């Protein structure tokens, strides 16, 4: 069960899709002069909506976690593929 969401800011490209469509969950943040997403700390009960929001991030920078802090999405394989693509 998803109990927390966070942003992997280094991989975020600041496209704004998350904070424009879900301002209760995300806000814009300026990090070293770059626009990035940040979590507001708000939470929705709708697990399917959270999954769709995270899947809609073009860089898979929205992390969905359980109560233990385990990242449920994106998977370890998806995060590894993203890292490999960035290094390429």
Backbone as CSV, one residue per row, in Angstrom:
resi,resn,N_x,N_y,N_z,CA_x,CA_y,CA_z,C_x,C_y,C_z
1,UNK,0.836,-1.184,0.000,0.000,0.000,0.000,0.881,1.248,0.000
2,UNK,0.546,2.200,-0.837,1.295,3.455,-0.940,0.914,4.349,0.233
3,UNK,1.913,4.762,1.004,1.651,5.643,2.134,2.403,6.965,2.042
4,UNK,3.354,7.047,1.113,4.160,8.263,0.992,4.603,8.428,-0.450
5,UNK,4.749,9.676,-0.874,5.365,9.929,-2.160,6.469,10.949,-1.974
6,UNK,7.451,10.885,-2.849,8.586,11.796,-2.799,9.051,12.038,-4.230
7,UNK,9.966,12.962,-4.388,10.515,13.291,-5.698,12.008,13.020,-5.689
8,UNK,12.468,12.331,-6.729,13.897,12.174,-6.963,14.316,13.423,-7.747
9,UNK,14.656,14.492,-7.025,14.916,15.771,-7.671,16.066,15.755,-8.683
10,UNK,17.142,14.991,-8.465,18.198,14.988,-9.491,17.713,14.519,-10.868
11,UNK,16.732,13.624,-10.902,16.251,13.137,-12.198,15.079,13.958,-12.746
12,UNK,14.497,14.814,-11.918,13.354,15.639,-12.326,13.807,16.676,-13.344
13,UNK,13.033,16.834,-14.424,13.360,17.834,-15.449,12.515,19.097,-15.299
14,UNK,11.647,19.140,-14.305,10.860,20.331,-14.032,9.813,20.641,-15.084
15,UNK,9.249,19.619,-15.703,8.256,19.845,-16.760,6.976,20.469,-16.213
16,UNK,6.679,20.258,-14.939,5.536,20.890,-14.295,4.236,20.117,-14.341
17,UNK,4.205,19.006,-15.038,2.968,18.247,-15.154,2.412,17.867,-13.788
18,UNK,3.248,17.433,-12.891,2.763,16.969,-11.585,2.185,18.107,-10.760
19,UNK,2.859,19.242,-10.661,2.354,20.303,-9.795,1.206,21.084,-10.423
20,UNK,1.114,21.121,-11.743,-0.007,21.804,-12.386,-1.290,20.979,-12.230
21,UNK,-1.191,19.673,-12.405,-2.383,18.824,-12.346,-2.734,18.362,-10.936
22,UNK,-1.783,18.406,-10.011,-2.002,17.903,-8.641,-1.361,18.830,-7.611
23,UNK,-1.830,20.079,-7.514,-1.185,21.030,-6.598,-1.303,20.652,-5.122
24,UNK,-2.221,19.744,-4.799,-2.327,19.292,-3.411,-1.199,18.330,-3.041
25,UNK,-0.526,17.781,-4.042,0.541,16.805,-3.808,1.938,17.339,-4.131
26,UNK,2.005,18.274,-5.095,3.305,18.736,-5.588,3.351,20.250,-5.681
27,UNK,4.560,20.777,-5.588,4.787,22.205,-5.772,6.065,22.376,-6.578
28,UNK,6.229,23.553,-7.141,7.474,23.816,-7.837,8.518,24.253,-6.820
29,UNK,9.747,23.888,-7.088,10.852,24.167,-6.191,12.040,24.582,-7.048
30,UNK,12.799,25.537,-6.579,13.985,25.950,-7.323,15.202,25.371,-6.608
31,UNK,15.947,24.547,-7.328,17.120,23.880,-6.772,18.323,24.262,-7.621
32,UNK,19.246,25.000,-7.031,20.439,25.461,-7.751,20.079,26.157,-9.061
33,UNK,19.038,26.974,-9.022,18.622,27.730,-10.189,17.758,26.967,-11.178
34,UNK,17.506,25.700,-10.927,16.676,24.885,-11.816,15.321,24.634,-11.171
35,UNK,14.280,24.666,-11.997,12.938,24.378,-11.520,12.769,22.867,-11.406
36,UNK,12.346,22.419,-10.237,12.146,20.996,-9.954,10.819,20.819,-9.225
37,UNK,10.332,19.611,-9.170,9.137,19.294,-8.395,9.528,18.956,-6.963
38,UNK,8.609,19.200,-6.051,8.781,18.814,-4.651,7.420,18.332,-4.141
39,UNK,7.438,17.405,-3.222,6.197,16.902,-2.621,5.724,17.891,-1.564
40,UNK,4.414,18.080,-1.473,3.852,18.992,-0.479,3.649,18.317,0.870
41,UNK,3.656,16.993,0.874,3.359,16.259,2.097,1.909,15.829,2.150
42,UNK,1.092,16.315,1.194,-0.298,15.890,1.102,-0.361,14.453,0.603
43,UNK,-1.469,13.801,0.850,-1.592,12.401,0.443,-3.024,12.106,0.052
44,UNK,-3.158,11.303,-0.959,-4.472,10.853,-1.411,-4.689,9.414,-0.986
45,UNK,-5.923,9.040,-0.761,-6.229,7.653,-0.427,-6.334,6.791,-1.680
46,UNK,-6.550,7.415,-2.828,-6.779,6.691,-4.069,-5.454,6.150,-4.628
47,UNK,-5.198,4.892,-4.385,-3.961,4.243,-4.806,-3.796,4.244,-6.328
48,UNK,-4.877,4.026,-7.054,-4.804,4.001,-8.518,-4.427,5.367,-9.069
49,UNK,-4.977,6.413,-8.493,-4.628,7.767,-8.957,-3.159,8.054,-8.709
50,UNK,-2.648,7.694,-7.546,-1.231,7.895,-7.257,-0.357,7.154,-8.264
51,UNK,-0.730,5.936,-8.584,0.028,5.137,-9.558,0.014,5.822,-10.928
52,UNK,-1.138,6.304,-11.367,-1.235,6.979,-12.663,-0.410,8.260,-12.698
53,UNK,-0.444,9.010,-11.606,0.347,10.237,-11.527,1.835,9.904,-11.672
54,UNK,2.300,8.912,-10.924,3.720,8.541,-10.972,4.117,8.006,-12.342
55,UNK,3.257,7.210,-12.949,3.550,6.667,-14.274,3.569,7.761,-15.341
56,UNK,2.870,8.869,-15.089,2.824,9.972,-16.041,4.055,10.862,-16.028
57,UNK,4.907,10.693,-15.041,6.133,11.494,-14.976,7.093,11.022,-16.065
58,UNK,7.521,11.923,-16.966,8.365,11.488,-18.084,9.729,10.933,-17.665
59,UNK,10.188,11.278,-16.468,11.484,10.782,-16.008,11.364,9.814,-14.833
60,UNK,10.145,9.393,-14.528,9.884,8.478,-13.405,10.513,8.994,-12.114
61,UNK,10.382,10.289,-11.889,10.981,10.923,-10.710,10.070,10.928,-9.492
62,UNK,8.813,10.541,-9.666,7.884,10.469,-8.540,8.011,9.089,-7.917
63,UNK,8.409,9.069,-6.657,8.613,7.814,-5.940,7.407,7.529,-5.051
64,UNK,6.839,6.356,-5.201,5.741,5.899,-4.354,6.296,4.881,-3.371
65,UNK,6.047,5.099,-2.073,6.643,4.255,-1.049,5.599,3.684,-0.100
66,UNK,5.966,2.570,0.527,5.096,1.987,1.544,5.485,2.521,2.918
67,UNK,4.838,2.035,3.946,5.065,2.518,5.313,6.493,2.285,5.796
68,UNK,7.184,1.305,5.222,8.566,1.019,5.621,9.586,1.846,4.849
69,UNK,9.121,2.655,3.896,10.030,3.455,3.082,10.533,2.731,1.853
70,UNK,10.000,1.549,1.590,10.385,0.797,0.398,9.746,1.443,-0.822
71,UNK,10.549,1.699,-1.856,10.024,2.294,-3.084,9.272,1.222,-3.865
72,UNK,7.984,1.473,-4.067,7.129,0.553,-4.812,7.122,0.879,-6.304
73,UNK,7.260,2.167,-6.619,7.311,2.628,-8.004,8.168,3.873,-8.047
74,UNK,9.023,3.992,-9.047,9.345,3.003,-10.065,10.135,1.844,-9.463
75,UNK,10.075,0.731,-10.144,10.780,-0.456,-9.666,12.289,-0.224,-9.719
76,UNK,13.021,-1.079,-9.050,14.489,-0.991,-9.091,14.992,-1.105,-10.525
77,UNK,14.354,-1.947,-11.314,14.756,-2.116,-12.716,14.501,-0.841,-13.509
78,UNK,13.363,-0.203,-13.273,13.050,1.045,-13.971,14.020,2.152,-13.571
79,UNK,14.371,2.222,-12.290,15.334,3.235,-11.838,16.718,2.973,-12.428
80,UNK,17.110,1.708,-12.528,18.400,1.366,-13.127,18.438,1.724,-14.609
81,UNK,17.342,1.442,-15.315,17.266,1.771,-16.740,17.331,3.285,-16.938
82,UNK,16.662,4.035,-16.061,16.705,5.498,-16.143,18.132,5.995,-15.938
83,UNK,18.798,5.456,-14.946,20.187,5.868,-14.670,21.100,5.536,-15.843
84,UNK,20.904,4.372,-16.412,21.722,3.958,-17.545,21.467,4.868,-18.748
85,UNK,20.217,5.249,-18.973,19.885,6.127,-20.104,20.516,7.500,-19.921
86,UNK,20.548,7.993,-18.680,21.138,9.296,-18.404,22.642,9.269,-18.636
87,UNK,23.275,8.156,-18.261,24.722,8.032,-18.437,25.107,7.881,-19.894
88,UNK,24.186,7.396,-20.705,24.477,7.172,-22.099,24.722,8.487,-22.769
